[in-house]
Amino acid sequence: MKIKMVHADNMEELFAQVSKVGKAQDIDDELIDTGFDFIKVSDSKMIYCEALVYRTGDDDEEL
């Protein structure tokens, strides 16, 4: 199992980063789960985060 964390200052940038990560994965890696959250840094600043969980190759491990 492999987990990739992506973060950005806005949703558009986050989606672009997630797309790059997805394209960079091995062909045998299967996206099995995602998680989204945000961190409020200040009243005017947020950081958006997404975790991408991949099953790799013959990995039969449960989440």
N, CA, C and O atoms as a CHARMM CRD file, in Angstrom:
* protein
*
  252
    1    1 MET  N      0.85100  -1.16500   0.00000 PROA 1      0.00000
    2    1 MET  CA     0.00000   0.00000   0.00000 PROA 1      0.00000
    3    1 MET  C      0.90200   1.23600   0.00000 PROA 1      0.00000
    4    1 MET  O      1.95800   1.25900   0.63200 PROA 1      0.00000
    5    2 LYS  N      0.46000   2.24400  -0.71700 PROA 2      0.00000
    6    2 LYS  CA     1.22000   3.48300  -0.83600 PROA 2      0.00000
    7    2 LYS  C      0.25700   4.65200  -0.62400 PROA 2      0.00000
    8    2 LYS  O     -0.84200   4.66100  -1.18000 PROA 2      0.00000
    9    3 ILE  N      0.66400   5.63000   0.17300 PROA 3      0.00000
   10    3 ILE  CA    -0.15400   6.81600   0.41700 PROA 3      0.00000
   11    3 ILE  C      0.62000   8.03800  -0.06200 PROA 3      0.00000
   12    3 ILE  O      1.77800   8.23800   0.30300 PROA 3      0.00000
   13    4 LYS  N     -0.02600   8.83700  -0.87100 PROA 4      0.00000
   14    4 LYS  CA     0.55400  10.08500  -1.37200 PROA 4      0.00000
   15    4 LYS  C     -0.25400  11.24300  -0.80200 PROA 4      0.00000
   16    4 LYS  O     -1.48200  11.25100  -0.89600 PROA 4      0.00000
   17    5 MET  N      0.42600  12.22000  -0.21300 PROA 5      0.00000
   18    5 MET  CA    -0.22400  13.41600   0.32200 PROA 5      0.00000
   19    5 MET  C      0.03500  14.57800  -0.63800 PROA 5      0.00000
   20    5 MET  O      1.16200  14.79900  -1.08000 PROA 5      0.00000
   21    6 VAL  N     -1.02100  15.30400  -0.94400 PROA 6      0.00000
   22    6 VAL  CA    -0.93100  16.45800  -1.83400 PROA 6      0.00000
   23    6 VAL  C     -1.51800  17.66000  -1.09800 PROA 6      0.00000
   24    6 VAL  O     -2.53800  17.54100  -0.41900 PROA 6      0.00000
   25    7 HSD  N     -0.87200  18.81000  -1.23600 PROA 7      0.00000
   26    7 HSD  CA    -1.41400  20.01900  -0.59600 PROA 7      0.00000
   27    7 HSD  C     -1.21500  21.21600  -1.52200 PROA 7      0.00000
   28    7 HSD  O     -0.30800  21.23500  -2.35400 PROA 7      0.00000
   29    8 ALA  N     -2.08700  22.21600  -1.35600 PROA 8      0.00000
   30    8 ALA  CA    -2.04100  23.40700  -2.19800 PROA 8      0.00000
   31    8 ALA  C     -2.76000  24.56100  -1.50400 PROA 8      0.00000
   32    8 ALA  O     -3.46300  24.37300  -0.51200 PROA 8      0.00000
   33    9 ASP  N     -2.56700  25.75200  -2.04900 PROA 9      0.00000
   34    9 ASP  CA    -3.17800  26.95600  -1.49300 PROA 9      0.00000
   35    9 ASP  C     -4.61000  27.17600  -1.95300 PROA 9      0.00000
   36    9 ASP  O     -5.33800  27.95600  -1.34000 PROA 9      0.00000
   37   10 ASN  N     -5.03300  26.49600  -3.03200 PROA 10     0.00000
   38   10 ASN  CA    -6.40400  26.63800  -3.51000 PROA 10     0.00000
   39   10 ASN  C     -6.84100  25.34000  -4.17800 PROA 10     0.00000
   40   10 ASN  O     -6.01300  24.47800  -4.47300 PROA 10     0.00000
   41   11 MET  N     -8.12800  25.20400  -4.41500 PROA 11     0.00000
   42   11 MET  CA    -8.68400  23.95700  -4.95000 PROA 11     0.00000
   43   11 MET  C     -8.19200  23.67200  -6.37500 PROA 11     0.00000
   44   11 MET  O     -7.91800  22.52100  -6.71400 PROA 11     0.00000
   45   12 GLU  N     -8.08100  24.69200  -7.19300 PROA 12     0.00000
   46   12 GLU  CA    -7.62100  24.50700  -8.57000 PROA 12     0.00000
   47   12 GLU  C     -6.21000  23.91300  -8.58800 PROA 12     0.00000
   48   12 GLU  O     -5.92600  22.97300  -9.33000 PROA 12     0.00000
   49   13 GLU  N     -5.34700  24.47400  -7.76800 PROA 13     0.00000
   50   13 GLU  CA    -3.97000  23.97200  -7.67300 PROA 13     0.00000
   51   13 GLU  C     -3.94700  22.55300  -7.09700 PROA 13     0.00000
   52   13 GLU  O     -3.14400  21.72200  -7.52100 PROA 13     0.00000
   53   14 LEU  N     -4.82300  22.28100  -6.13800 PROA 14     0.00000
   54   14 LEU  CA    -4.89500  20.94500  -5.55100 PROA 14     0.00000
   55   14 LEU  C     -5.27600  19.91600  -6.60800 PROA 14     0.00000
   56   14 LEU  O     -4.64500  18.86300  -6.69800 PROA 14     0.00000
   57   15 PHE  N     -6.29500  20.20300  -7.40700 PROA 15     0.00000
   58   15 PHE  CA    -6.71700  19.27500  -8.45500 PROA 15     0.00000
   59   15 PHE  C     -5.59700  19.04500  -9.46700 PROA 15     0.00000
   60   15 PHE  O     -5.41700  17.92500  -9.94500 PROA 15     0.00000
   61   16 ALA  N     -4.83900  20.10000  -9.80000 PROA 16     0.00000
   62   16 ALA  CA    -3.71900  19.95400 -10.72900 PROA 16     0.00000
   63   16 ALA  C     -2.64500  19.04600 -10.13200 PROA 16     0.00000
   64   16 ALA  O     -2.08800  18.20200 -10.83300 PROA 16     0.00000
   65   17 GLN  N     -2.35200  19.21500  -8.84100 PROA 17     0.00000
   66   17 GLN  CA    -1.34300  18.38600  -8.17600 PROA 17     0.00000
   67   17 GLN  C     -1.80200  16.92700  -8.10400 PROA 17     0.00000
   68   17 GLN  O     -1.01000  16.01400  -8.33600 PROA 17     0.00000
   69   18 VAL  N     -3.07100  16.71200  -7.78600 PROA 18     0.00000
   70   18 VAL  CA    -3.61800  15.35200  -7.71400 PROA 18     0.00000
   71   18 VAL  C     -3.51000  14.67600  -9.08300 PROA 18     0.00000
   72   18 VAL  O     -3.17400  13.49500  -9.16800 PROA 18     0.00000
   73   19 SER  N     -3.79000  15.40800 -10.13300 PROA 19     0.00000
   74   19 SER  CA    -3.68900  14.86900 -11.48400 PROA 19     0.00000
   75   19 SER  C     -2.25400  14.45300 -11.80400 PROA 19     0.00000
   76   19 SER  O     -2.03100  13.38700 -12.37900 PROA 19     0.00000
   77   20 LYS  N     -1.28800  15.28300 -11.43700 PROA 20     0.00000
   78   20 LYS  CA     0.12300  14.95700 -11.66200 PROA 20     0.00000
   79   20 LYS  C      0.52100  13.69500 -10.91200 PROA 20     0.00000
   80   20 LYS  O      1.20200  12.83200 -11.46500 PROA 20     0.00000
   81   21 VAL  N      0.10200  13.58200  -9.66400 PROA 21     0.00000
   82   21 VAL  CA     0.43200  12.40600  -8.85900 PROA 21     0.00000
   83   21 VAL  C     -0.18200  11.15600  -9.49000 PROA 21     0.00000
   84   21 VAL  O      0.47600  10.12000  -9.59000 PROA 21     0.00000
   85   22 GLY  N     -1.42700  11.25400  -9.91100 PROA 22     0.00000
   86   22 GLY  CA    -2.09400  10.11300 -10.53800 PROA 22     0.00000
   87   22 GLY  C     -1.39000   9.63600 -11.79000 PROA 22     0.00000
   88   22 GLY  O     -1.24900   8.43300 -12.01000 PROA 22     0.00000
   89   23 LYS  N     -0.94600  10.57300 -12.61000 PROA 23     0.00000
   90   23 LYS  CA    -0.26100  10.21300 -13.85700 PROA 23     0.00000
   91   23 LYS  C      1.11800   9.61400 -13.59000 PROA 23     0.00000
   92   23 LYS  O      1.62800   8.85900 -14.41800 PROA 23     0.00000
   93   24 ALA  N      1.72300   9.93300 -12.46000 PROA 24     0.00000
   94   24 ALA  CA     3.07000   9.45900 -12.14000 PROA 24     0.00000
   95   24 ALA  C      3.08500   8.06500 -11.51100 PROA 24     0.00000
   96   24 ALA  O      4.15800   7.49200 -11.31800 PROA 24     0.00000
   97   25 GLN  N      1.92200   7.51300 -11.18900 PROA 25     0.00000
   98   25 GLN  CA     1.87500   6.20900 -10.53100 PROA 25     0.00000
   99   25 GLN  C      2.15000   5.08100 -11.51400 PROA 25     0.00000
  100   25 GLN  O      1.91600   5.20800 -12.71600 PROA 25     0.00000
  101   26 ASP  N      2.64500   3.99100 -10.98200 PROA 26     0.00000
  102   26 ASP  CA     2.89700   2.79100 -11.76500 PROA 26     0.00000
  103   26 ASP  C      1.57400   2.25600 -12.30800 PROA 26     0.00000
  104   26 ASP  O      0.53400   2.41800 -11.66900 PROA 26     0.00000
  105   27 ILE  N      1.60200   1.63400 -13.45600 PROA 27     0.00000
  106   27 ILE  CA     0.37600   1.13700 -14.08400 PROA 27     0.00000
  107   27 ILE  C     -0.32700   0.09100 -13.22000 PROA 27     0.00000
  108   27 ILE  O     -1.54500  -0.06300 -13.31800 PROA 27     0.00000
  109   28 ASP  N      0.41600  -0.63200 -12.37300 PROA 28     0.00000
  110   28 ASP  CA    -0.17000  -1.65900 -11.50500 PROA 28     0.00000
  111   28 ASP  C     -0.78300  -1.07700 -10.22900 PROA 28     0.00000
  112   28 ASP  O     -1.48900  -1.78400  -9.51000 PROA 28     0.00000
  113   29 ASP  N     -0.52400   0.20000  -9.93900 PROA 29     0.00000
  114   29 ASP  CA    -1.07300   0.82400  -8.73900 PROA 29     0.00000
  115   29 ASP  C     -2.54500   1.15900  -8.95000 PROA 29     0.00000
  116   29 ASP  O     -2.91000   1.78000  -9.94800 PROA 29     0.00000
  117   30 GLU  N     -3.37800   0.74900  -8.01500 PROA 30     0.00000
  118   30 GLU  CA    -4.82100   0.98000  -8.10200 PROA 30     0.00000
  119   30 GLU  C     -5.23500   1.97500  -7.01700 PROA 30     0.00000
  120   30 GLU  O     -4.99000   1.74100  -5.83400 PROA 30     0.00000
  121   31 LEU  N     -5.85800   3.07900  -7.41400 PROA 31     0.00000
  122   31 LEU  CA    -6.37200   4.04800  -6.44700 PROA 31     0.00000
  123   31 LEU  C     -7.56300   3.42400  -5.73900 PROA 31     0.00000
  124   31 LEU  O     -8.56500   3.09100  -6.37200 PROA 31     0.00000
  125   32 ILE  N     -7.45100   3.26200  -4.40300 PROA 32     0.00000
  126   32 ILE  CA    -8.52700   2.58700  -3.67000 PROA 32     0.00000
  127   32 ILE  C     -9.25600   3.50000  -2.69600 PROA 32     0.00000
  128   32 ILE  O    -10.34400   3.15700  -2.23200 PROA 32     0.00000
  129   33 ASP  N     -8.68100   4.65400  -2.37600 PROA 33     0.00000
  130   33 ASP  CA    -9.36000   5.56000  -1.45300 PROA 33     0.00000
  131   33 ASP  C     -8.72400   6.94100  -1.53400 PROA 33     0.00000
  132   33 ASP  O     -7.55900   7.08400  -1.90400 PROA 33     0.00000
  133   34 THR  N     -9.51000   7.95200  -1.18000 PROA 34     0.00000
  134   34 THR  CA    -9.00500   9.31600  -1.07200 PROA 34     0.00000
  135   34 THR  C     -9.58000   9.93600   0.18700 PROA 34     0.00000
  136   34 THR  O    -10.61600   9.50700   0.69300 PROA 34     0.00000
  137   35 GLY  N     -8.90300  10.93400   0.67400 PROA 35     0.00000
  138   35 GLY  CA    -9.40000  11.69600   1.81000 PROA 35     0.00000
  139   35 GLY  C     -9.06500  13.15600   1.60500 PROA 35     0.00000
  140   35 GLY  O     -7.96700  13.48700   1.15700 PROA 35     0.00000
  141   36 PHE  N     -9.99700  14.02700   1.92700 PROA 36     0.00000
  142   36 PHE  CA    -9.81600  15.46500   1.70800 PROA 36     0.00000
  143   36 PHE  C     -9.98500  16.19300   3.03200 PROA 36     0.00000
  144   36 PHE  O    -10.83500  15.83600   3.84700 PROA 36     0.00000
  145   37 ASP  N     -9.16800  17.21700   3.23500 PROA 37     0.00000
  146   37 ASP  CA    -9.29600  18.04600   4.42800 PROA 37     0.00000
  147   37 ASP  C     -8.67800  19.40700   4.12600 PROA 37     0.00000
  148   37 ASP  O     -8.01500  19.58700   3.10400 PROA 37     0.00000
  149   38 PHE  N     -8.89900  20.34200   5.01000 PROA 38     0.00000
  150   38 PHE  CA    -8.24900  21.63900   4.88000 PROA 38     0.00000
  151   38 PHE  C     -7.77700  22.09000   6.25700 PROA 38     0.00000
  152   38 PHE  O     -8.32500  21.69900   7.28700 PROA 38     0.00000
  153   39 ILE  N     -6.75600  22.91400   6.23900 PROA 39     0.00000
  154   39 ILE  CA    -6.17900  23.45400   7.46800 PROA 39     0.00000
  155   39 ILE  C     -6.31900  24.96200   7.41000 PROA 39     0.00000
  156   39 ILE  O     -5.84800  25.59700   6.46700 PROA 39     0.00000
  157   40 LYS  N     -6.96100  25.53400   8.40700 PROA 40     0.00000
  158   40 LYS  CA    -7.11100  26.98100   8.46800 PROA 40     0.00000
  159   40 LYS  C     -5.88100  27.54500   9.16500 PROA 40     0.00000
  160   40 LYS  O     -5.70200  27.36400  10.36900 PROA 40     0.00000
  161   41 VAL  N     -5.04000  28.22500   8.40400 PROA 41     0.00000
  162   41 VAL  CA    -3.79200  28.78100   8.91000 PROA 41     0.00000
  163   41 VAL  C     -4.04600  30.11600   9.61200 PROA 41     0.00000
  164   41 VAL  O     -3.45000  30.41000  10.64900 PROA 41     0.00000
  165   42 SER  N     -4.93500  30.91100   9.03400 PROA 42     0.00000
  166   42 SER  CA    -5.33100  32.19100   9.61600 PROA 42     0.00000
  167   42 SER  C     -6.72900  32.52000   9.09700 PROA 42     0.00000
  168   42 SER  O     -7.32500  31.72400   8.37100 PROA 42     0.00000
  169   43 ASP  N     -7.24400  33.66600   9.45900 PROA 43     0.00000
  170   43 ASP  CA    -8.58400  34.05100   8.99700 PROA 43     0.00000
  171   43 ASP  C     -8.65900  34.16200   7.47100 PROA 43     0.00000
  172   43 ASP  O     -9.73000  34.00300   6.88600 PROA 43     0.00000
  173   44 SER  N     -7.52900  34.43400   6.83700 PROA 44     0.00000
  174   44 SER  CA    -7.55500  34.62400   5.39000 PROA 44     0.00000
  175   44 SER  C     -6.77000  33.56100   4.62000 PROA 44     0.00000
  176   44 SER  O     -6.66400  33.65400   3.39800 PROA 44     0.00000
  177   45 LYS  N     -6.22700  32.56800   5.29100 PROA 45     0.00000
  178   45 LYS  CA    -5.37400  31.57000   4.62300 PROA 45     0.00000
  179   45 LYS  C     -5.80200  30.15400   4.96700 PROA 45     0.00000
  180   45 LYS  O     -5.98100  29.81100   6.13600 PROA 45     0.00000
  181   46 MET  N     -5.96700  29.32600   3.92000 PROA 46     0.00000
  182   46 MET  CA    -6.30200  27.90900   4.08700 PROA 46     0.00000
  183   46 MET  C     -5.30300  27.09600   3.27200 PROA 46     0.00000
  184   46 MET  O     -4.80200  27.55500   2.24500 PROA 46     0.00000
  185   47 ILE  N     -5.02300  25.89300   3.74000 PROA 47     0.00000
  186   47 ILE  CA    -4.24100  24.93800   2.97400 PROA 47     0.00000
  187   47 ILE  C     -5.13800  23.73000   2.74500 PROA 47     0.00000
  188   47 ILE  O     -5.69100  23.17200   3.69200 PROA 47     0.00000
  189   48 TYR  N     -5.28200  23.32900   1.48800 PROA 48     0.00000
  190   48 TYR  CA    -6.13200  22.21100   1.11200 PROA 48     0.00000
  191   48 TYR  C     -5.25700  20.96800   0.94800 PROA 48     0.00000
  192   48 TYR  O     -4.18600  21.03300   0.34300 PROA 48     0.00000
  193   49 CYS  N     -5.71100  19.84900   1.48300 PROA 49     0.00000
  194   49 CYS  CA    -4.92800  18.61200   1.47800 PROA 49     0.00000
  195   49 CYS  C     -5.77200  17.44700   0.96200 PROA 49     0.00000
  196   49 CYS  O     -6.97600  17.37600   1.20900 PROA 49     0.00000
  197   50 GLU  N     -5.12400  16.55000   0.25100 PROA 50     0.00000
  198   50 GLU  CA    -5.79500  15.32800  -0.18100 PROA 50     0.00000
  199   50 GLU  C     -4.80900  14.17000  -0.05100 PROA 50     0.00000
  200   50 GLU  O     -3.64500  14.27500  -0.43800 PROA 50     0.00000
  201   51 ALA  N     -5.30200  13.06800   0.50200 PROA 51     0.00000
  202   51 ALA  CA    -4.51200  11.84100   0.60800 PROA 51     0.00000
  203   51 ALA  C     -5.03600  10.85800  -0.43000 PROA 51     0.00000
  204   51 ALA  O     -6.24300  10.65000  -0.55200 PROA 51     0.00000
  205   52 LEU  N     -4.12300  10.26500  -1.16600 PROA 52     0.00000
  206   52 LEU  CA    -4.46000   9.28000  -2.18600 PROA 52     0.00000
  207   52 LEU  C     -3.85900   7.94800  -1.74900 PROA 52     0.00000
  208   52 LEU  O     -2.65100   7.84500  -1.53400 PROA 52     0.00000
  209   53 VAL  N     -4.70500   6.93400  -1.62000 PROA 53     0.00000
  210   53 VAL  CA    -4.25200   5.62600  -1.16400 PROA 53     0.00000
  211   53 VAL  C     -4.27900   4.66400  -2.34800 PROA 53     0.00000
  212   53 VAL  O     -5.31000   4.47600  -2.99300 PROA 53     0.00000
  213   54 TYR  N     -3.12900   4.06200  -2.61700 PROA 54     0.00000
  214   54 TYR  CA    -2.97900   3.14400  -3.74100 PROA 54     0.00000
  215   54 TYR  C     -2.66900   1.73500  -3.25300 PROA 54     0.00000
  216   54 TYR  O     -1.90200   1.55200  -2.30800 PROA 54     0.00000
  217   55 ARG  N     -3.26200   0.75400  -3.89400 PROA 55     0.00000
  218   55 ARG  CA    -2.86700  -0.64400  -3.72000 PROA 55     0.00000
  219   55 ARG  C     -1.78600  -0.89600  -4.76800 PROA 55     0.00000
  220   55 ARG  O     -1.98500  -0.63100  -5.95400 PROA 55     0.00000
  221   56 THR  N     -0.65900  -1.40000  -4.32800 PROA 56     0.00000
  222   56 THR  CA     0.46800  -1.59100  -5.22900 PROA 56     0.00000
  223   56 THR  C      0.65200  -3.06400  -5.56800 PROA 56     0.00000
  224   56 THR  O      0.68500  -3.91700  -4.68100 PROA 56     0.00000
  225   57 GLY  N      0.77100  -3.35100  -6.85000 PROA 57     0.00000
  226   57 GLY  CA     1.07200  -4.69500  -7.32700 PROA 57     0.00000
  227   57 GLY  C      0.19600  -5.76500  -6.72800 PROA 57     0.00000
  228   57 GLY  O     -1.02400  -5.73300  -6.89300 PROA 57     0.00000
  229   58 ASP  N      0.81000  -6.73500  -6.02000 PROA 58     0.00000
  230   58 ASP  CA     0.10200  -7.86300  -5.43400 PROA 58     0.00000
  231   58 ASP  C     -0.27700  -7.61600  -3.98200 PROA 58     0.00000
  232   58 ASP  O     -0.54300  -8.56900  -3.25000 PROA 58     0.00000
  233   59 ASP  N     -0.30900  -6.38200  -3.55600 PROA 59     0.00000
  234   59 ASP  CA    -0.58600  -6.02600  -2.16300 PROA 59     0.00000
  235   59 ASP  C     -2.03200  -6.32400  -1.80600 PROA 59     0.00000
  236   59 ASP  O     -2.94500  -5.71300  -2.36200 PROA 59     0.00000
  237   60 ASP  N     -2.25300  -7.25200  -0.89000 PROA 60     0.00000
  238   60 ASP  CA    -3.60400  -7.62400  -0.44300 PROA 60     0.00000
  239   60 ASP  C     -3.91800  -7.10400   0.95000 PROA 60     0.00000
  240   60 ASP  O     -4.89200  -7.53600   1.56600 PROA 60     0.00000
  241   61 GLU  N     -3.10500  -6.18300   1.45200 PROA 61     0.00000
  242   61 GLU  CA    -3.28600  -5.63600   2.79400 PROA 61     0.00000
  243   61 GLU  C     -4.58000  -4.84300   2.88100 PROA 61     0.00000
  244   61 GLU  O     -4.91800  -4.09000   1.96600 PROA 61     0.00000
  245   62 GLU  N     -5.30800  -5.01300   3.98800 PROA 62     0.00000
  246   62 GLU  CA    -6.55300  -4.27700   4.21400 PROA 62     0.00000
  247   62 GLU  C     -6.23600  -2.88300   4.75500 PROA 62     0.00000
  248   62 GLU  O     -5.20300  -2.67800   5.39400 PROA 62     0.00000
  249   63 LEU  N     -7.12000  -1.94000   4.49900 PROA 63     0.00000
  250   63 LEU  CA    -6.96800  -0.58700   5.06200 PROA 63     0.00000
  251   63 LEU  C     -7.22800  -0.61200   6.54600 PROA 63     0.00000
  252   63 LEU  O     -7.15100   0.42500   7.20400 PROA 63     0.00000
